[in-house]
Amino acid sequence: MYADTGSVPVPGEVSDGSYINYPRRRPGRPSWNSSGVPWHTLCYKDNCPRLQQVKAHWDPGNIFHHSLSIQPPV
């Protein structure tokens, strides 16, 4: 479906990105995402740094997480 963008819905003219609840097991794997766009950009676009700050404030121990969770800032 998204052959021109490495089999993922890269935000742009055709798509607004990926739906966060869309089931997929390993979003960071190149075999799943060959677009070169990080999985967090597909799901959160440019909001990832801001969301990481929120995560660091409200969940600094990363207790609430799943495979597509915002990771605490490094």
All heavy atoms as a GROMACS GRO file, in nm:
protein
  590
    1MET      N    1   0.081  -0.119   0.000
    1MET     CA    2   0.000   0.000   0.000
    1MET      C    3   0.086   0.126   0.000
    1MET      O    4   0.053   0.222  -0.064
    1MET     CB    5  -0.093  -0.003   0.120
    1MET     CG    6  -0.177   0.121   0.131
    1MET     SD    7  -0.287   0.119   0.271
    1MET     CE    8  -0.429   0.046   0.198
    2TYR      N    9   0.194   0.127   0.074
    2TYR     CA   10   0.282   0.243   0.081
    2TYR      C   11   0.418   0.211   0.021
    2TYR      O   12   0.522   0.238   0.081
    2TYR     CB   13   0.298   0.289   0.227
    2TYR     CG   14   0.169   0.332   0.291
    2TYR    CD1   15   0.102   0.249   0.380
    2TYR    CD2   16   0.114   0.456   0.262
    2TYR    CE1   17  -0.017   0.288   0.438
    2TYR    CE2   18  -0.004   0.497   0.321
    2TYR     CZ   19  -0.069   0.413   0.408
    2TYR     OH   20  -0.186   0.453   0.466
    3ALA      N   21   0.419   0.155  -0.097
    3ALA     CA   22   0.543   0.111  -0.161
    3ALA      C   23   0.641   0.226  -0.183
    3ALA      O   24   0.762   0.208  -0.170
    3ALA     CB   25   0.513   0.043  -0.294
    4ASP      N   26   0.592   0.344  -0.213
    4ASP     CA   27   0.680   0.458  -0.240
    4ASP      C   28   0.746   0.513  -0.114
    4ASP      O   29   0.842   0.588  -0.122
    4ASP     CB   30   0.603   0.572  -0.308
    4ASP     CG   31   0.557   0.535  -0.447
    4ASP    OD1   32   0.612   0.439  -0.505
    4ASP    OD2   33   0.465   0.601  -0.499
    5THR      N   34   0.694   0.478   0.004
    5THR     CA   35   0.750   0.530   0.129
    5THR      C   36   0.801   0.419   0.220
    5THR      O   37   0.794   0.429   0.342
    5THR     CB   38   0.646   0.616   0.204
    5THR    OG1   39   0.529   0.537   0.227
    5THR    CG2   40   0.610   0.741   0.126
    6GLY      N   41   0.851   0.312   0.164
    6GLY     CA   42   0.910   0.205   0.244
    6GLY      C   43   0.811   0.123   0.321
    6GLY      O   44   0.840   0.073   0.428
    7SER      N   45   0.690   0.110   0.268
    7SER     CA   46   0.584   0.027   0.328
    7SER      C   47   0.524   0.083   0.456
    7SER      O   48   0.462   0.010   0.532
    7SER     CB   49   0.634  -0.116   0.353
    7SER     OG   50   0.674  -0.174   0.232
    8VAL      N   51   0.545   0.210   0.482
    8VAL     CA   52   0.486   0.274   0.600
    8VAL      C   53   0.422   0.406   0.561
    8VAL      O   54   0.461   0.470   0.464
    8VAL     CB   55   0.591   0.297   0.711
    8VAL    CG1   56   0.642   0.166   0.766
    8VAL    CG2   57   0.705   0.384   0.662
    9PRO      N   58   0.322   0.451   0.637
    9PRO     CA   59   0.255   0.578   0.606
    9PRO      C   60   0.334   0.699   0.656
    9PRO      O   61   0.307   0.754   0.762
    9PRO     CB   62   0.121   0.565   0.677
    9PRO     CG   63   0.148   0.473   0.792
    9PRO     CD   64   0.254   0.379   0.744
   10VAL      N   65   0.433   0.741   0.579
   10VAL     CA   66   0.515   0.857   0.615
   10VAL      C   67   0.429   0.983   0.604
   10VAL      O   68   0.358   1.001   0.505
   10VAL     CB   69   0.637   0.866   0.522
   10VAL    CG1   70   0.715   0.994   0.546
   10VAL    CG2   71   0.726   0.746   0.539
   11PRO      N   72   0.432   1.071   0.706
   11PRO     CA   73   0.356   1.196   0.697
   11PRO      C   74   0.398   1.276   0.574
   11PRO      O   75   0.516   1.292   0.547
   11PRO     CB   76   0.393   1.270   0.825
   11PRO     CG   77   0.437   1.163   0.919
   11PRO     CD   78   0.502   1.059   0.834
   12GLY      N   79   0.301   1.321   0.501
   12GLY     CA   80   0.328   1.398   0.379
   12GLY      C   81   0.198   1.429   0.306
   12GLY      O   82   0.093   1.444   0.367
   13GLU      N   83   0.205   1.435   0.173
   13GLU     CA   84   0.090   1.470   0.092
   13GLU      C   85  -0.018   1.362   0.092
   13GLU      O   86  -0.136   1.391   0.088
   13GLU     CB   87   0.134   1.497  -0.052
   13GLU     CG   88   0.221   1.620  -0.068
   13GLU     CD   89   0.265   1.639  -0.211
   13GLU    OE1   90   0.200   1.587  -0.302
   13GLU    OE2   91   0.367   1.708  -0.231
   14VAL      N   92   0.022   1.236   0.094
   14VAL     CA   93  -0.073   1.126   0.083
   14VAL      C   94  -0.128   1.083   0.219
   14VAL      O   95  -0.245   1.049   0.231
   14VAL     CB   96  -0.006   1.004   0.013
   14VAL    CG1   97  -0.098   0.884   0.011
   14VAL    CG2   98   0.037   1.041  -0.127
   15SER      N   99  -0.046   1.084   0.320
   15SER     CA  100  -0.084   1.033   0.452
   15SER      C  101  -0.044   1.133   0.559
   15SER      O  102   0.047   1.213   0.541
   15SER     CB  103  -0.014   0.900   0.477
   15SER     OG  104  -0.036   0.856   0.607
   16ASP      N  105  -0.113   1.126   0.673
   16ASP     CA  106  -0.077   1.212   0.785
   16ASP      C  107   0.000   1.133   0.890
   16ASP      O  108   0.011   1.174   1.004
   16ASP     CB  109  -0.201   1.275   0.845
   16ASP     CG  110  -0.168   1.389   0.938
   16ASP    OD1  111  -0.068   1.460   0.913
   16ASP    OD2  112  -0.240   1.409   1.038
   17GLY      N  113   0.052   1.017   0.853
   17GLY     CA  114   0.128   0.936   0.946
   17GLY      C  115   0.056   0.808   0.982
   17GLY      O  116  -0.040   0.767   0.918
   18SER      N  117   0.103   0.746   1.088
   18SER     CA  118   0.050   0.618   1.131
   18SER      C  119  -0.043   0.635   1.251
   18SER      O  120  -0.021   0.720   1.336
   18SER     CB  121   0.166   0.527   1.170
   18SER     OG  122   0.121   0.401   1.210
   19TYR      N  123  -0.142   0.552   1.257
   19TYR     CA  124  -0.234   0.550   1.370
   19TYR      C  125  -0.166   0.474   1.483
   19TYR      O  126  -0.122   0.362   1.465
   19TYR     CB  127  -0.364   0.483   1.326
   19TYR     CG  128  -0.468   0.469   1.432
   19TYR    CD1  129  -0.516   0.579   1.500
   19TYR    CD2  130  -0.522   0.345   1.463
   19TYR    CE1  131  -0.614   0.566   1.596
   19TYR    CE2  132  -0.619   0.330   1.559
   19TYR     CZ  133  -0.665   0.443   1.626
   19TYR     OH  134  -0.761   0.430   1.721
   20ILE      N  135  -0.155   0.534   1.600
   20ILE     CA  136  -0.078   0.476   1.709
   20ILE      C  137  -0.130   0.340   1.753
   20ILE      O  138  -0.054   0.254   1.795
   20ILE     CB  139  -0.069   0.573   1.829
   20ILE    CG1  140   0.029   0.521   1.935
   20ILE    CG2  141  -0.205   0.597   1.890
   20ILE    CD1  142   0.169   0.513   1.890
   21ASN      N  143  -0.258   0.313   1.741
   21ASN     CA  144  -0.313   0.185   1.784
   21ASN      C  145  -0.311   0.078   1.676
   21ASN      O  146  -0.361  -0.030   1.696
   21ASN     CB  147  -0.456   0.203   1.836
   21ASN     CG  148  -0.459   0.273   1.969
   21ASN    OD1  149  -0.362   0.269   2.043
   21ASN    ND2  150  -0.567   0.339   1.998
   22TYR      N  151  -0.252   0.109   1.562
   22TYR     CA  152  -0.240   0.010   1.456
   22TYR      C  153  -0.144  -0.099   1.503
   22TYR      O  154  -0.031  -0.069   1.540
   22TYR     CB  155  -0.188   0.076   1.328
   22TYR     CG  156  -0.179  -0.017   1.211
   22TYR    CD1  157  -0.294  -0.053   1.142
   22TYR    CD2  158  -0.058  -0.068   1.170
   22TYR    CE1  159  -0.286  -0.140   1.035
   22TYR    CE2  160  -0.049  -0.154   1.062
   22TYR     CZ  161  -0.164  -0.188   0.996
   22TYR     OH  162  -0.156  -0.274   0.890
   23PRO      N  163  -0.186  -0.225   1.505
   23PRO     CA  164  -0.101  -0.329   1.563
   23PRO      C  165   0.020  -0.362   1.477
   23PRO      O  166   0.009  -0.388   1.359
   23PRO     CB  167  -0.195  -0.449   1.573
   23PRO     CG  168  -0.297  -0.426   1.469
   23PRO     CD  169  -0.313  -0.277   1.457
   24ARG      N  170   0.134  -0.357   1.537
   24ARG     CA  171   0.257  -0.399   1.474
   24ARG      C  172   0.354  -0.434   1.586
   24ARG      O  173   0.355  -0.371   1.690
   24ARG     CB  174   0.314  -0.296   1.380
   24ARG     CG  175   0.333  -0.162   1.444
   24ARG     CD  176   0.354  -0.060   1.333
   24ARG     NE  177   0.362   0.071   1.386
   24ARG     CZ  178   0.259   0.152   1.402
   24ARG    NH1  179   0.140   0.115   1.368
   24ARG    NH2  180   0.275   0.272   1.452
   25ARG      N  181   0.438  -0.530   1.564
   25ARG     CA  182   0.520  -0.580   1.673
   25ARG      C  183   0.653  -0.508   1.689
   25ARG      O  184   0.693  -0.478   1.798
   25ARG     CB  185   0.546  -0.728   1.653
   25ARG     CG  186   0.422  -0.806   1.673
   25ARG     CD  187   0.455  -0.951   1.667
   25ARG     NE  188   0.337  -1.022   1.714
   25ARG     CZ  189   0.341  -1.138   1.770
   25ARG    NH1  190   0.455  -1.198   1.787
   25ARG    NH2  191   0.232  -1.197   1.809
   26ARG      N  192   0.724  -0.487   1.584
   26ARG     CA  193   0.857  -0.428   1.596
   26ARG      C  194   0.869  -0.306   1.506
   26ARG      O  195   0.926  -0.314   1.397
   26ARG     CB  196   0.963  -0.530   1.563
   26ARG     CG  197   0.952  -0.653   1.651
   26ARG     CD  198   1.080  -0.728   1.652
   26ARG     NE  199   1.064  -0.853   1.722
   26ARG     CZ  200   1.100  -0.871   1.847
   26ARG    NH1  201   1.151  -0.774   1.915
   26ARG    NH2  202   1.082  -0.987   1.905
   27PRO      N  203   0.819  -0.192   1.550
   27PRO     CA  204   0.815  -0.074   1.464
   27PRO      C  205   0.953  -0.020   1.427
   27PRO      O  206   0.966   0.047   1.326
   27PRO     CB  207   0.738   0.027   1.547
   27PRO     CG  208   0.754  -0.018   1.687
   27PRO     CD  209   0.763  -0.168   1.682
   28GLY      N  210   1.055  -0.049   1.507
   28GLY     CA  211   1.188   0.001   1.476
   28GLY      C  212   1.268  -0.085   1.381
   28GLY      O  213   1.379  -0.049   1.342
   29ARG      N  214   1.215  -0.200   1.344
   29ARG     CA  215   1.289  -0.292   1.256
   29ARG      C  216   1.291  -0.241   1.113
   29ARG      O  217   1.188  -0.208   1.056
   29ARG     CB  218   1.222  -0.428   1.255
   29ARG     CG  219   1.252  -0.511   1.374
   29ARG     CD  220   1.192  -0.644   1.350
   29ARG     NE  221   1.293  -0.744   1.377
   29ARG     CZ  222   1.269  -0.872   1.378
   29ARG    NH1  223   1.149  -0.917   1.350
   29ARG    NH2  224   1.364  -0.956   1.405
   30PRO      N  225   1.408  -0.239   1.050
   30PRO     CA  226   1.416  -0.199   0.910
   30PRO      C  227   1.333  -0.287   0.817
   30PRO      O  228   1.286  -0.242   0.713
   30PRO     CB  229   1.565  -0.211   0.877
   30PRO     CG  230   1.633  -0.200   1.008
   30PRO     CD  231   1.538  -0.261   1.108
   31SER      N  232   1.312  -0.413   0.853
   31SER     CA  233   1.228  -0.499   0.768
   31SER      C  234   1.083  -0.454   0.768
   31SER      O  235   1.009  -0.480   0.674
   31SER     CB  236   1.238  -0.644   0.815
   31SER     OG  237   1.190  -0.657   0.947
   32TRP      N  238   1.040  -0.386   0.870
   32TRP     CA  239   0.904  -0.334   0.876
   32TRP      C  240   0.899  -0.193   0.820
   32TRP      O  241   0.806  -0.155   0.753
   32TRP     CB  242   0.853  -0.333   1.020
   32TRP     CG  243   0.717  -0.271   1.032
   32TRP    CD1  244   0.598  -0.330   1.008
   32TRP    CD2  245   0.687  -0.137   1.071
   32TRP    NE1  246   0.496  -0.242   1.028
   32TRP    CE2  247   0.549  -0.122   1.067
   32TRP    CE3  248   0.765  -0.027   1.107
   32TRP    CZ2  249   0.485  -0.002   1.099
   32TRP    CZ3  250   0.702   0.091   1.138
   32TRP    CH2  251   0.564   0.102   1.134
   33ASN      N  252   0.999  -0.113   0.851
   33ASN     CA  253   1.000   0.027   0.812
   33ASN      C  254   1.128   0.057   0.735
   33ASN      O  255   1.232   0.085   0.792
   33ASN     CB  256   0.992   0.114   0.937
   33ASN     CG  257   1.002   0.262   0.907
   33ASN    OD1  258   1.003   0.303   0.792
   33ASN    ND2  259   1.011   0.342   1.011
   34SER      N  260   1.120   0.053   0.604
   34SER     CA  261   1.237   0.081   0.522
   34SER      C  262   1.234   0.223   0.467
   34SER      O  263   1.308   0.257   0.376
   34SER     CB  264   1.247  -0.020   0.407
   34SER     OG  265   1.133  -0.013   0.325
   35SER      N  266   1.151   0.309   0.525
   35SER     CA  267   1.138   0.447   0.478
   35SER      C  268   1.254   0.535   0.520
   35SER      O  269   1.278   0.639   0.460
   35SER     CB  270   1.009   0.509   0.532
   35SER     OG  271   1.019   0.531   0.672
   36GLY      N  272   1.324   0.496   0.627
   36GLY     CA  273   1.429   0.583   0.682
   36GLY      C  274   1.374   0.684   0.781
   36GLY      O  275   1.449   0.759   0.842
   37VAL      N  276   1.243   0.686   0.799
   37VAL     CA  277   1.178   0.776   0.895
   37VAL      C  278   1.158   0.698   1.025
   37VAL      O  279   1.101   0.588   1.023
   37VAL     CB  280   1.040   0.824   0.841
   37VAL    CG1  281   0.970   0.911   0.942
   37VAL    CG2  282   1.059   0.898   0.710
   38PRO      N  283   1.206   0.750   1.139
   38PRO     CA  284   1.190   0.677   1.265
   38PRO      C  285   1.044   0.650   1.297
   38PRO      O  286   0.956   0.730   1.264
   38PRO     CB  287   1.252   0.770   1.369
   38PRO     CG  288   1.333   0.869   1.293
   38PRO     CD  289   1.273   0.877   1.156
   39TRP      N  290   1.017   0.538   1.365
   39TRP     CA  291   0.878   0.501   1.395
   39TRP      C  292   0.806   0.608   1.476
   39TRP      O  293   0.688   0.633   1.456
   39TRP     CB  294   0.873   0.366   1.468
   39TRP     CG  295   0.918   0.372   1.610
   39TRP    CD1  296   1.043   0.347   1.658
   39TRP    CD2  297   0.839   0.407   1.723
   39TRP    NE1  298   1.048   0.365   1.792
   39TRP    CE2  299   0.922   0.401   1.835
   39TRP    CE3  300   0.706   0.443   1.741
   39TRP    CZ2  301   0.878   0.431   1.963
   39TRP    CZ3  302   0.662   0.472   1.869
   39TRP    CH2  303   0.747   0.465   1.978
   40HIS      N  304   0.878   0.676   1.566
   40HIS     CA  305   0.811   0.777   1.648
   40HIS      C  306   0.769   0.898   1.566
   40HIS      O  307   0.671   0.964   1.598
   40HIS     CB  308   0.896   0.819   1.769
   40HIS     CG  309   1.036   0.858   1.735
   40HIS    ND1  310   1.070   0.981   1.685
   40HIS    CD2  311   1.151   0.788   1.743
   40HIS    CE1  312   1.199   0.987   1.665
   40HIS    NE2  313   1.252   0.869   1.699
   41THR      N  314   0.838   0.925   1.456
   41THR     CA  315   0.795   1.032   1.366
   41THR      C  316   0.670   0.990   1.289
   41THR      O  317   0.582   1.072   1.265
   41THR     CB  318   0.908   1.070   1.269
   41THR    OG1  319   1.021   1.113   1.345
   41THR    CG2  320   0.865   1.182   1.176
   42LEU      N  321   0.662   0.862   1.253
   42LEU     CA  322   0.542   0.813   1.184
   42LEU      C  323   0.419   0.831   1.272
   42LEU      O  324   0.311   0.864   1.224
   42LEU     CB  325   0.557   0.665   1.149
   42LEU     CG  326   0.669   0.627   1.053
   42LEU    CD1  327   0.676   0.476   1.040
   42LEU    CD2  328   0.650   0.693   0.919
   43CYS      N  329   0.434   0.807   1.401
   43CYS     CA  330   0.320   0.812   1.493
   43CYS      C  331   0.296   0.949   1.554
   43CYS      O  332   0.182   0.990   1.571
   43CYS     CB  333   0.340   0.711   1.606
   43CYS     SG  334   0.343   0.540   1.549
   44TYR      N  335   0.402   1.019   1.589
   44TYR     CA  336   0.389   1.144   1.664
   44TYR      C  337   0.435   1.268   1.589
   44TYR      O  338   0.427   1.378   1.642
   44TYR     CB  339   0.467   1.133   1.795
   44TYR     CG  340   0.426   1.018   1.882
   44TYR    CD1  341   0.511   0.912   1.906
   44TYR    CD2  342   0.299   1.015   1.940
   44TYR    CE1  343   0.474   0.806   1.986
   44TYR    CE2  344   0.261   0.909   2.019
   44TYR     CZ  345   0.348   0.805   2.043
   44TYR     OH  346   0.310   0.700   2.122
   45LYS      N  347   0.489   1.250   1.470
   45LYS     CA  348   0.544   1.358   1.388
   45LYS      C  349   0.646   1.437   1.469
   45LYS      O  350   0.730   1.379   1.536
   45LYS     CB  351   0.433   1.443   1.330
   45LYS     CG  352   0.345   1.364   1.235
   45LYS     CD  353   0.260   1.453   1.152
   45LYS     CE  354   0.126   1.469   1.216
   45LYS     NZ  355   0.032   1.539   1.134
   46ASP      N  356   0.638   1.569   1.466
   46ASP     CA  357   0.738   1.653   1.533
   46ASP      C  358   0.711   1.671   1.682
   46ASP      O  359   0.781   1.748   1.749
   46ASP     CB  360   0.746   1.789   1.465
   46ASP     CG  361   0.794   1.780   1.321
   46ASP    OD1  362   0.870   1.685   1.290
   46ASP    OD2  363   0.757   1.866   1.240
   47ASN      N  364   0.612   1.604   1.736
   47ASN     CA  365   0.576   1.619   1.876
   47ASN      C  366   0.658   1.532   1.971
   47ASN      O  367   0.644   1.544   2.092
   47ASN     CB  368   0.427   1.586   1.897
   47ASN     CG  369   0.339   1.687   1.831
   47ASN    OD1  370   0.362   1.806   1.842
   47ASN    ND2  371   0.239   1.640   1.760
   48CYS      N  372   0.742   1.446   1.920
   48CYS     CA  373   0.814   1.351   2.005
   48CYS      C  374   0.898   1.419   2.113
   48CYS      O  375   0.890   1.379   2.230
   48CYS     CB  376   0.898   1.256   1.921
   48CYS     SG  377   0.955   1.114   2.016
   49PRO      N  378   0.980   1.520   2.084
   49PRO     CA  379   1.058   1.583   2.191
   49PRO      C  380   0.971   1.642   2.302
   49PRO      O  381   1.002   1.627   2.420
   49PRO     CB  382   1.138   1.693   2.119
   49PRO     CG  383   1.148   1.644   1.979
   49PRO     CD  384   1.017   1.574   1.952
   50ARG      N  385   0.862   1.705   2.266
   50ARG     CA  386   0.771   1.761   2.366
   50ARG      C  387   0.707   1.650   2.448
   50ARG      O  388   0.698   1.659   2.571
   50ARG     CB  389   0.662   1.845   2.298
   50ARG     CG  390   0.566   1.910   2.396
   50ARG     CD  391   0.461   1.993   2.323
   50ARG     NE  392   0.383   1.915   2.228
   50ARG     CZ  393   0.277   1.842   2.259
   50ARG    NH1  394   0.237   1.833   2.383
   50ARG    NH2  395   0.212   1.775   2.166
   51LEU      N  396   0.667   1.542   2.382
   51LEU     CA  397   0.607   1.430   2.454
   51LEU      C  398   0.708   1.361   2.545
   51LEU      O  399   0.673   1.312   2.652
   51LEU     CB  400   0.547   1.331   2.354
   51LEU     CG  401   0.425   1.384   2.278
   51LEU    CD1  402   0.388   1.287   2.166
   51LEU    CD2  403   0.308   1.406   2.372
   52GLN      N  404   0.835   1.360   2.506
   52GLN     CA  405   0.938   1.304   2.592
   52GLN      C  406   0.954   1.388   2.720
   52GLN      O  407   0.976   1.333   2.827
   52GLN     CB  408   1.072   1.297   2.520
   52GLN     CG  409   1.080   1.183   2.423
   52GLN     CD  410   1.216   1.174   2.358
   52GLN    OE1  411   1.265   1.272   2.303
   52GLN    NE2  412   1.276   1.058   2.366
   53GLN      N  413   0.941   1.517   2.708
   53GLN     CA  414   0.948   1.603   2.827
   53GLN      C  415   0.831   1.574   2.921
   53GLN      O  416   0.848   1.567   3.043
   53GLN     CB  417   0.948   1.750   2.788
   53GLN     CG  418   1.075   1.793   2.719
   53GLN     CD  419   1.066   1.937   2.670
   53GLN    OE1  420   0.960   1.998   2.666
   53GLN    NE2  421   1.181   1.991   2.631
   54VAL      N  422   0.713   1.556   2.864
   54VAL     CA  423   0.595   1.522   2.945
   54VAL      C  424   0.615   1.386   3.011
   54VAL      O  425   0.587   1.368   3.130
   54VAL     CB  426   0.468   1.523   2.858
   54VAL    CG1  427   0.349   1.469   2.933
   54VAL    CG2  428   0.439   1.664   2.806
   55LYS      N  429   0.666   1.290   2.936
   55LYS     CA  430   0.693   1.157   2.990
   55LYS      C  431   0.792   1.164   3.106
   55LYS      O  432   0.772   1.101   3.209
   55LYS     CB  433   0.748   1.067   2.879
   55LYS     CG  434   0.791   0.930   2.921
   55LYS     CD  435   0.674   0.839   2.939
   55LYS     CE  436   0.720   0.696   2.958
   55LYS     NZ  437   0.609   0.604   2.971
   56ALA      N  438   0.898   1.242   3.090
   56ALA     CA  439   0.999   1.255   3.195
   56ALA      C  440   0.939   1.316   3.322
   56ALA      O  441   0.976   1.278   3.433
   56ALA     CB  442   1.116   1.340   3.146
   57HIS      N  443   0.845   1.406   3.306
   57HIS     CA  444   0.783   1.471   3.421
   57HIS      C  445   0.685   1.378   3.492
   57HIS      O  446   0.688   1.365   3.615
   57HIS     CB  447   0.712   1.599   3.378
   57HIS     CG  448   0.641   1.669   3.489
   57HIS    ND1  449   0.709   1.744   3.583
   57HIS    CD2  450   0.511   1.671   3.524
   57HIS    CE1  451   0.621   1.791   3.671
   57HIS    NE2  452   0.501   1.748   3.637
   58TRP      N  453   0.597   1.314   3.417
   58TRP     CA  454   0.487   1.237   3.475
   58TRP      C  455   0.518   1.088   3.496
   58TRP      O  456   0.452   1.022   3.576
   58TRP     CB  457   0.361   1.252   3.391
   58TRP     CG  458   0.308   1.390   3.398
   58TRP    CD1  459   0.318   1.488   3.302
   58TRP    CD2  460   0.240   1.451   3.507
   58TRP    NE1  461   0.261   1.604   3.344
   58TRP    CE2  462   0.211   1.583   3.471
   58TRP    CE3  463   0.200   1.407   3.633
   58TRP    CZ2  464   0.145   1.671   3.554
   58TRP    CZ3  465   0.133   1.495   3.715
   58TRP    CH2  466   0.106   1.625   3.677
   59ASP      N  467   0.614   1.035   3.423
   59ASP     CA  468   0.648   0.893   3.436
   59ASP      C  469   0.800   0.875   3.424
   59ASP      O  470   0.848   0.808   3.334
   59ASP     CB  471   0.575   0.811   3.330
   59ASP     CG  472   0.594   0.662   3.343
   59ASP    OD1  473   0.635   0.615   3.452
   59ASP    OD2  474   0.570   0.591   3.244
   60PRO      N  475   0.876   0.933   3.516
   60PRO     CA  476   1.022   0.927   3.504
   60PRO      C  477   1.079   0.785   3.514
   60PRO      O  478   1.186   0.759   3.460
   60PRO     CB  479   1.072   1.014   3.620
   60PRO     CG  480   0.961   1.015   3.718
   60PRO     CD  481   0.834   1.004   3.636
   61GLY      N  482   1.008   0.694   3.577
   61GLY     CA  483   1.054   0.556   3.586
   61GLY      C  484   1.010   0.469   3.470
   61GLY      O  485   1.039   0.350   3.468
   62ASN      N  486   0.940   0.527   3.374
   62ASN     CA  487   0.890   0.456   3.256
   62ASN      C  488   0.808   0.333   3.295
   62ASN      O  489   0.818   0.227   3.235
   62ASN     CB  490   1.006   0.417   3.164
   62ASN     CG  491   0.959   0.383   3.025
   62ASN    OD1  492   0.855   0.431   2.978
   62ASN    ND2  493   1.033   0.300   2.957
   63ILE      N  494   0.725   0.351   3.397
   63ILE     CA  495   0.640   0.242   3.445
   63ILE      C  496   0.530   0.210   3.344
   63ILE      O  497   0.499   0.095   3.319
   63ILE     CB  498   0.579   0.278   3.582
   63ILE    CG1  499   0.691   0.286   3.685
   63ILE    CG2  500   0.473   0.179   3.624
   63ILE    CD1  501   0.650   0.344   3.817
   64PHE      N  502   0.472   0.313   3.286
   64PHE     CA  503   0.364   0.295   3.189
   64PHE      C  504   0.424   0.294   3.049
   64PHE      O  505   0.460   0.398   2.995
   64PHE     CB  506   0.260   0.406   3.203
   64PHE     CG  507   0.204   0.414   3.341
   64PHE    CD1  508   0.246   0.511   3.430
   64PHE    CD2  509   0.109   0.322   3.383
   64PHE    CE1  510   0.194   0.516   3.558
   64PHE    CE2  511   0.056   0.326   3.510
   64PHE     CZ  512   0.100   0.424   3.599
   65HIS      N  513   0.437   0.175   2.992
   65HIS     CA  514   0.499   0.166   2.860
   65HIS      C  515   0.445   0.044   2.784
   65HIS      O  516   0.389  -0.046   2.840
   65HIS     CB  517   0.650   0.156   2.873
   65HIS     CG  518   0.697   0.033   2.940
   65HIS    ND1  519   0.701   0.020   3.077
   65HIS    CD2  520   0.738  -0.087   2.891
   65HIS    CE1  521   0.744  -0.100   3.109
   65HIS    NE2  522   0.767  -0.168   2.996
   66HIS      N  523   0.466   0.050   2.655
   66HIS     CA  524   0.438  -0.060   2.562
   66HIS      C  525   0.533  -0.041   2.444
   66HIS      O  526   0.616   0.050   2.446
   66HIS     CB  527   0.291  -0.064   2.520
   66HIS     CG  528   0.241   0.064   2.463
   66HIS    ND1  529   0.263   0.102   2.334
   66HIS    CD2  530   0.168   0.163   2.519
   66HIS    CE1  531   0.207   0.219   2.311
   66HIS    NE2  532   0.150   0.259   2.422
   67SER      N  533   0.524  -0.125   2.344
   67SER     CA  534   0.622  -0.122   2.236
   67SER      C  535   0.625   0.010   2.158
   67SER      O  536   0.725   0.041   2.095
   67SER     CB  537   0.601  -0.238   2.139
   67SER     OG  538   0.476  -0.226   2.076
   68LEU      N  539   0.517   0.087   2.160
   68LEU     CA  540   0.514   0.214   2.089
   68LEU      C  541   0.509   0.335   2.182
   68LEU      O  542   0.474   0.444   2.140
   68LEU     CB  543   0.394   0.218   1.993
   68LEU     CG  544   0.395   0.116   1.882
   68LEU    CD1  545   0.270   0.127   1.799
   68LEU    CD2  546   0.518   0.134   1.795
   69SER      N  547   0.543   0.315   2.308
   69SER     CA  548   0.542   0.425   2.403
   69SER      C  549   0.650   0.528   2.372
   69SER      O  550   0.755   0.493   2.319
   69SER     CB  551   0.568   0.374   2.545
   69SER     OG  552   0.464   0.295   2.590
   70ILE      N  553   0.622   0.649   2.412
   70ILE     CA  554   0.725   0.750   2.410
   70ILE      C  555   0.832   0.709   2.510
   70ILE      O  556   0.801   0.675   2.624
   70ILE     CB  557   0.666   0.888   2.451
   70ILE    CG1  558   0.568   0.939   2.346
   70ILE    CG2  559   0.775   0.991   2.476
   70ILE    CD1  560   0.631   0.977   2.215
   71GLN      N  561   0.956   0.709   2.468
   71GLN     CA  562   1.066   0.674   2.557
   71GLN      C  563   1.112   0.799   2.632
   71GLN      O  564   1.109   0.908   2.576
   71GLN     CB  565   1.182   0.617   2.475
   71GLN     CG  566   1.148   0.491   2.402
   71GLN     CD  567   1.108   0.380   2.498
   71GLN    OE1  568   1.177   0.351   2.596
   71GLN    NE2  569   0.995   0.317   2.473
   72PRO      N  570   1.152   0.782   2.757
   72PRO     CA  571   1.205   0.898   2.830
   72PRO      C  572   1.326   0.955   2.756
   72PRO      O  573   1.398   0.882   2.688
   72PRO     CB  574   1.248   0.840   2.965
   72PRO     CG  575   1.177   0.710   2.976
   72PRO     CD  576   1.154   0.662   2.837
   73PRO      N  577   1.351   1.086   2.769
   73PRO     CA  578   1.467   1.144   2.702
   73PRO      C  579   1.597   1.083   2.756
   73PRO      O  580   1.603   1.043   2.872
   73PRO     CB  581   1.459   1.293   2.734
   73PRO     CG  582   1.356   1.308   2.839
   73PRO     CD  583   1.275   1.183   2.844
   74VAL      N  584   1.695   1.076   2.672
   74VAL     CA  585   1.823   1.014   2.710
   74VAL      C  586   1.907   1.113   2.788
   74VAL      O  587   1.908   1.226   2.772
   74VAL     CB  588   1.902   0.970   2.585
   74VAL    CG1  589   2.028   0.898   2.624
   74VAL    CG2  590   1.816   0.885   2.499
   0.00000   0.00000   0.00000
